[in-house]
Amino acid sequence: MASGERPLSEVVFLTVAEVAAVMRVSKMTVYRLVHSGHLPAIRVGRSFRVPEQAVHDYLRESYVGVETA
């Protein structure tokens, strides 16, 4: 296990609907992020589960700061 990784039993997985609610976007936007590889997910049957930490990481990396002149 790499440093900083949690044991799989401690990972919290979110549904696409839950991710959409957290990010305040549509479910289709979440599906696009998953299919494009921007948001990692696992497939469970016909649905996807996204690790909660991956959502936080994506949002942190996507943050656009305001530069002051």
N, C-alpha and C positions, 0 to 999 in steps of 0.2 A: 504494500500500500504506500503510495507516495505521501510525502509529508503534507499535512493540511487536509487530506482526504478523510472523510468520516466513514466509519464502517457502514456497509450497505444497510444493516438493520436500523441505522439512525437516519438514513436519507428520507426526506419527506418528498413524496411525489405529488404533483398537482395535475388535475385534469386540464384539458384545453380550455374549458369554460372558466375554471379557477384562474388560470394564467391570464385569460382575457380580462377578467374582472380586476386582477391586480394591476395589469398594465393599462387598463381602461381603453382597450381596443376591441375589435370584433374577433370572434373565434376564427374567421377566415384569415385575419392577419396573423394569428398565432400559427395556423396551419402553414401559411406561407413561410414564416420564420423557421418552422421545423423542417419543411421540405427543402428549403434553400440551404440548410445546414447552419444557420445563424443561431438556432436554439436547439441544443441537444435534447433528444427525447427517446423513450423506449416505446415499443409497440406492445400493447397488451390486447390480444385479440384484434379487433378492428379499431381500437382507440389508442390514443397516445397518452403517455404520462411524462411529465417534464419535472426534472429535479428542481425543487424550490430554489436551491442555491444557484442553479443555472440561470433562472429568471433574474435573480439579484445581480449576478455577474454581468448578464447581458445589459441590464439597465445601467449599471455602473460604467461599463465600457462605452455605452451609447450616449452618455451624458454630454451635453453640449454646454460648456461654460461660456459665460459672457466675458469678453475681453474688454478691458478698460483702455481708453486711449490716453 
